[in-house]
Amino acid sequence: MSVDRELLEILACPNCKTPVELVKNGAALKCHTCKRVYPIKDDIPVMLIDEATIEP
């Protein structure tokens, strides 16, 4: 199971409020503005700045 498409449409980066998109074969969400990658654990996006990694 993956993150619901309707949920993806409303999710935004908590740091810069930019929409996020699925990356890493659906295992994470990435903000292309601030480059933060938020993990998805047990089909639940973990949208906490402290849990995010920064990738180019």
One Martini backbone bead per residue (centre of mass of N, CA, C, O) as a GRO file, in nm:
protein
   56
    1MET     BB    1   0.100   0.033   0.016
    2SER     BB    2   0.020   0.378  -0.026
    3VAL     BB    3  -0.003   0.692  -0.063
    4ASP     BB    4  -0.251   0.893  -0.098
    5ARG     BB    5  -0.331   1.111  -0.348
    6GLU     BB    6  -0.496   1.318  -0.182
    7LEU     BB    7  -0.275   1.366   0.026
    8LEU     BB    8  -0.049   1.463  -0.167
    9GLU     BB    9  -0.204   1.728  -0.259
   10ILE     BB   10  -0.181   1.860   0.056
   11LEU     BB   11   0.107   1.831   0.094
   12ALA     BB   12   0.367   2.004   0.285
   13CYS     BB   13   0.628   2.167   0.373
   14PRO     BB   14   0.705   2.276   0.696
   15ASN     BB   15   0.929   2.485   0.616
   16CYS     BB   16   0.816   2.619   0.306
   17LYS     BB   17   0.524   2.521   0.181
   18THR     BB   18   0.588   2.310  -0.032
   19PRO     BB   19   0.532   2.083  -0.237
   20VAL     BB   20   0.540   1.731  -0.254
   21GLU     BB   21   0.720   1.429  -0.361
   22LEU     BB   22   0.775   1.128  -0.470
   23VAL     BB   23   1.038   0.904  -0.364
   24LYS     BB   24   1.202   0.616  -0.352
   25ASN     BB   25   0.963   0.431  -0.436
   26GLY     BB   26   0.766   0.558  -0.196
   27ALA     BB   27   0.966   0.623   0.077
   28ALA     BB   28   0.936   0.939   0.004
   29LEU     BB   29   0.950   1.300   0.052
   30LYS     BB   30   1.004   1.590  -0.162
   31CYS     BB   31   1.160   1.906  -0.151
   32HIS     BB   32   1.269   2.133  -0.407
   33THR     BB   33   1.346   2.387  -0.238
   34CYS     BB   34   1.498   2.262   0.045
   35LYS     BB   35   1.572   1.938   0.008
   36ARG     BB   36   1.378   1.774   0.171
   37VAL     BB   37   1.343   1.442   0.325
   38TYR     BB   38   1.061   1.245   0.391
   39PRO     BB   39   0.955   0.986   0.551
   40ILE     BB   40   0.797   0.659   0.510
   41LYS     BB   41   0.602   0.495   0.766
   42ASP     BB   42   0.370   0.277   0.731
   43ASP     BB   43   0.224   0.480   0.520
   44ILE     BB   44   0.348   0.736   0.685
   45PRO     BB   45   0.412   1.057   0.690
   46VAL     BB   46   0.708   1.226   0.815
   47MET     BB   47   0.654   1.578   0.887
   48LEU     BB   48   0.950   1.629   1.024
   49ILE     BB   49   1.223   1.817   1.035
   50ASP     BB   50   1.401   1.621   1.220
   51GLU     BB   51   1.352   1.365   1.009
   52ALA     BB   52   1.493   1.502   0.791
   53THR     BB   53   1.668   1.520   0.495
   54ILE     BB   54   1.940   1.648   0.295
   55GLU     BB   55   1.917   1.673  -0.063
   56PRO     BB   56   2.022   1.752  -0.392
   0.00000   0.00000   0.00000
